[in-house]
């Protein structure tokens, strides 16, 4: 991707300067906490390793390898599970062999495997994050690098350490790692995040009226609608679930969002989505207000097994593209055909993407790149506000669509209001092709809080 307009070049130039300033500002790290957490993890993993060796898995491993047994060796583990014990998993390696990745091991009901999976996750959290924070810090501050030239979609990347890759999905490890990052003394950490920016920027390309309505009308909710279709709830039944058990309604909506809607947008098809949706339903432990589990509810609706569920998802997938978003579907075909003819495409922000791409790449890159340009624009304008008003607040990070501030409390009201104006109003005046409202969400810590202490707060 390269700039082909003066405005695009200026965006690239100015954002590079802001990212360099972010690197210089640095991130405050609680080094004492990191050392304590590492010692705690070492003790915990040692106990888990002993339990693993005392389990059936350890017993079989000792018979196979004797004193050379290394339960953390993927090669040995594969031999124990698949050659000695004769097990199999639906997850395969690129060569077609049974995988020993976490999702594959989770399928196997063998005592000790759950401990092995968790111990590996904890060791990774210790070495990849906590120890790396210590190694990369000087006087309790680390200064991650931010790059604009390594990702083909023109999103940024981060290294030494990769602050953009701190775990987010595993609650315990998320808490463990994020607690190491703290505000400067007397300050707060604030994170401003575009809400669904890629989906909203996508409408500037395909202009599908149904998608534009979803992104403009607060009474609509695509993820809710798809959850109802996937799990066969009527609007009345869904409303009752939301009213009586909001937690399970949120979990079901989240499953629909992350295992059907977003994968579909990024090019997956029903055969990729259906297994994950089915497994999520099997794992869902909350009971519906009618007393049934989610799997029991699907069975009561006539879906007794995975094969029937996959057929159900196939019909939903076809309806999703052919009936719900036909204009979007046509745009994808037209955009792909144009790329095949020309060998390149131009983004709305003035950048040209060229080179060998598959269909999904050619369709996704302009949306992802343009959405990220919104973040770059907001970073530049926020830095201008800080400098113009001689503020002491610092921009210390950027993670995907999120801007992270080390915030001086007395500057909070003024700066956050300015950020909201930049990210929701000024950006639309600058790029008038943005055809749906843009929203921003805020999470903020208490004074002297850690990144793990962030709470949602409305910008007023």
N, C-alpha and C positions, 0 to 999 in steps of 0.2 A: 504494500500500500504506500502510495506517495502523494504528496499534495500537488494539485494541478491548478489551484487558485491562490491568489495572494492571501485571502482570508484563511485558507487551510494551512498555508505555510506559517502564518502568524500564530495560529492556534498551536501548531507543533512547537514553534520557537518559544512562545510564552509559557506553555505547559512544561517544557523542559526546564526552564528557569525555576518554576514553582516546585517541581519535584526535587530539584537540587537543593532548594531551600528547606524542603521537608527533611531531606537526608541530613542536612546540617543541624536542624532543630533537634532531631533524635527523640527517642522514646525512653521514658523513665522505667527502670526495671527494679523490682524488689529482689535484690540478689540474695539477701538472707532467706527470704521465702523460698527461692529456687533451691538453695542448698538443703533446707529442711524438707521440702517436698521430695527431692531426689532421695534423701536418706529414708524417708517413709516408703517411697516406691520400691527401693531396694529390699527393704524388710518384707514388704507385702509380696513382691514377686518371688522372693526366696521361699516364703511359706507356700505359695501356690505351686512352685516347682516341686516341692516335697510332696504335696498332695497329688500332683500329676504322676510322680514316680510310684506312689503308693496305690494308684488306681489300676484298673484293668489295662488301660493304655500303656502305663509304665511297665506292667508285668510282661505284656506281649513284647514290648520294646527291648527289655532286658534279655528275653529269650532269643531275640533276633540279633542283637548287637553286643550283648554282654557288657563289659566295662567300657566299651567304645560308644555306648548309647549317648546320643546328644538329642534330647527331645525337641530342641529348638531347630534342628536341621530339617529343612523342607524335604530333602532327598530321603533321609531316614524315615521321616513321618509318612511320606508317600508309600514307601516300601511296607511299613508296618500296616497302614490302613488298607491299601489296595492289593498288595501282593500276599501278605501274611494273613490278614483278616478277611480278605475277599470282599471288601466293601466297594461301593461305587457311588458317584455323585453326578448330578446333572450338569455341574460346572466343569468345563474342560479347558485345558491349556490350548495354545495355538496349534500345538502338534497333535491335539486330540486326546491327550492323556487326562486322567482325573486330576483335578486341581486340588491344591492344599491351601488356597486362599480362605479367608475367614468365612465368606458366604458359602463356600463348599463344605467346610468343616461343620458349619452350623446345621447342615442337612443331616449329618451323621449322629445318631443317638448313642454315643460312646462315652462312658464315664471318664472324665478327665479332659475331654476335648474343649468343653466350655471354659475350663480354667486355662488351658493352653492358649485359646483365642484371646482371652482377656489379658493374660500375662504378656503376650506379644504386643497388644495394644498399649499397655502401660509402659513397656520398655521403649516403644516408639515415642510415646509422649515425653518420657524422660530424656532420651537421647536427641531426638529431632527438635524438641522445643526447649524444655527447661535447661538442659545442658548447653544448648546452642545459645540461649539468651545470655548465659554466664560467659561463654567463650567470646561472644561478639560485643560484650559491654565493656566500656571504659568509664570508671568513676560512676557506675550505676546507670549509664545511658548507652543504649545501642543505637546505631545509625544505619538502618536498612537501606540498601540501594533500591531505587525504583527505575525500571527500564521501560522505554517506549518502542523498542525496536526488535523485540524478541518474539512477540505473539502475532501470528498472521492476521488475526481479526482486529488488530490494532488496539487491543486492550493492553493494559500495563502488566508488568510482572515485578516481582520483588525477590531479593536475595540477600544473604548474609546479615540476618536470617530472612527467610521468606515469611514476612509478617502477614502476607495475604493468605497463607495456607494454614493458619492456626485452626485446629479442629472446631467445628461448629455444630455437628450433628449429634455427637456423643455427649450427653449432658455432663457426665463426670469429668471426662477429659477436657471438655470445653472449659469447665470451671477451674480445673487444675492448671491449665495453661494460661488462661486469661487473668487469673489472679496474680500472675507474675508481673503484669503490666499495670503500672500505677500512675496516677496523676502527679505532676510536680507538686511540691508542698504548697498547700493552700489553694490548690486548683481542682478542677474537675476534668474528666474525659467526656467529650460529647461526640456522638456519631450521627451524622446527617446522611440519610440513605434515600435515594430515589426509590419510589414504590413502583415496581413492575415496569421499569423504564424500557426494557427491551421490547416488551409486548406493545407498549404505547408508541415507541418509535417505529415499530413495524407497521403501524397503521399509516404512517407518513409515506410508506412505500406502496403497500397494497390497497389502501383506502377501502377495505371491506366495510360496508355500512354496519353489519352486525357487530364486528369487532369494535368499530368506532363507538357504537352505542354502549357496549360493555365498558369501554374506557371513559365514557363521558357521563353516563347515568349512574349515580350512586346506588340506585335501587336494584341494579342488576349485579350479578355475581357469576361469572363463568365457572369458577371452581365449584361453587355450590350446585349449579345446574348440572355439571358433569358428575358430581358425586351422586346426585339423585338418579341420574341415568345409569351409572355404573352399578350402584347398589340397590336399584329398583325401589326407591322411595317415592311416594307421591309428595307434592309440595306440602300437603297437610301433615303427612307423617314426618317429613323433614323438619317442619316448623315445630312439631311437638318434641322431637329429639333436641333441637336447639334450645327450646324452652326448659326442658326438664333435665338435660344433661349436656350443657355446652361443651364440656371437655371431650366427649366422644364425638360430637358433631364436628369439632375442630380437627380431631384426629382423622376422621373420615374425609373431610374436605382437604386436609393436607395431603392425604394419600392420593386423592384425585388430582390435585394440583401438580405434585412432584412425580407421579408415576403414570400419568396419562396426558394431561394438558401440555405441560412443558416439554416432555419427550416428543409428543406429537408435533409441536411447533419446530423442534430442532431436527426432525427427520426420522424419528423412530416409527415403527409401525406396530400393529396390534400384537404380533407375535413376540415383540420385545416388551410391550407394556403389560400384557395379560399375566405372565408369571409373577411379576413383582406385585401387581394388584392382588392376586390370589394369595400370595404369601403374606402380604400385609393384613388381609382379612383373617387369615389363619392365626396370625400373631396377636391380633387385636384382643386385648384382655377385658376391655370394658364391656359391660353388658348393656344392651339397648334397653330403653325404658319398658319395652314389652317383655323383658326377661330373657330374650334370646341373644346369643352371640352373633357376630356379623356373619359368620359362616352358616349358622343355623337359620339366620334370616334369609340368606340367599337360597338355602335348601327349601325353605317354606315358600319361596317364590318360584320353585321349579328348577333351580340350578343345583344339581346334586354332586357334580364332580368338576374337575378342572377343564375337561374337554368341552363340557357345556358352557362353562364360563368363558373360555377362549372364543367360542362361536359368538357368544353374547357381546364380547368386546370387539370382535370383528365387525359386527353390525353397527355398533356405536362409532367405531373408527370411520367407517364408510359414511355414516350420517354426519359425522363431525365435519368432514371436508366437503362432501357433496351437497349437503343441505344447509348446515349451519354457516359455513364459511365458503361459499362457492366463488366469490370474488377473490378472496385470498388464494384459493386453489388455482384459479386462472392466472393470477399474478405470478405464482411460483413457476408455472409452466412457461409463461411468456418471458420471465426473467432468465430462466435457465436457457431457453432457446436463444435469447439475445446474447448471452455470454458465450454460448457455443459458436455463434456466428462471428463475434468480435474478438473473443479471447480476453476480454476485460469488462469491468463495469465501474461506474462512477458513483460515489456516495453523495448524499444530499449535503454533506459538509465539505465537499470539494476534494475528495481523495479518490485516486484511481487504484483499483485492485486488479491485478493481472497475474498470469501464470496458470499452472495446471491445477484445476480444482474439480472435485466431485460435485454432484448436484446439491447435496446438503451444504457443502462449504459455500458454493456460489450464492445460495439463498440466505444462509445464516450470517456470513461475514458482513454484508452491508448493514444489517440490523444491529449486530453486536458492536461493530466499529462505531457506528453513528451514535448508539446509546452511550458508549464510553466517551465519545467526544463531548456529550452533555456533562459528564463528570469533569472532564478537563476544563471546559468552559467555566464551570462553577468553581473549580479550584482557583483559576486565574482571577476571577472576579472577587472571590472571597479574600485572596491575598491582597488585592487592590484596596479593599475596604479596610483591612488590618493596617496597611501601610499609610493610607490616607488619613486615618483617624488616630495614628500613633498608638495602636492597641498592643498589649503585651501577650494576648492570646497567640498561640502557635498552631499552625497546621502540622501535624506529626505523622499522618499516614493517610493512605487511600487504599481501600479494599474493594475491588470491583466497582459497585455503584455507590460506595460509601466514603464520606470524607470524615476524617477523625481530627478533632481539635483538642489541644491541651488548653482548657478554657479558664480564664480569670473570672471568678464569680461576678465581680462588679461590671464586667463587660458582657455578661451573658444575655440579658434582655435585648440590648441593642444589636449585638452581633448576630444572634440567632434569627432575629427578625430580618436583618439584612440578608442572611443566607437563604431564608425562605423566599424572599422577594427575588433573589438571583435565580434560585433553582426552580421557581414556579411561574414567575412573571417575566422577568428580564430576559430569560433564555428564549421565551416564545416570541418576544419582540425582536430579538436578534435573529432567530431562525423561524420565520413565519410559516415555513412548511410544516412545523409541528402542529398537527390538526386535532389533538385531544388534550385535555387538561393534564398537567404534570403535578404529581404529589410528592411530598417529602416527609419522611418520618424521622423522629428524633429519639435517641436513647442517651441518657446522661447519668453520670455517677454522682454520688455525694462528694463533698470536698474531701480530698485525700483518698478517694476511693480507687478501687482497682477496676480494670476493664470487665471483670466478672460481675461487678456491682451495678452495671447499667440498668436503668429502668426507663420505660417509655414515658415520654412527656410531650404534651402538645405545645407547639410554638404559638404563642398568642401575640 
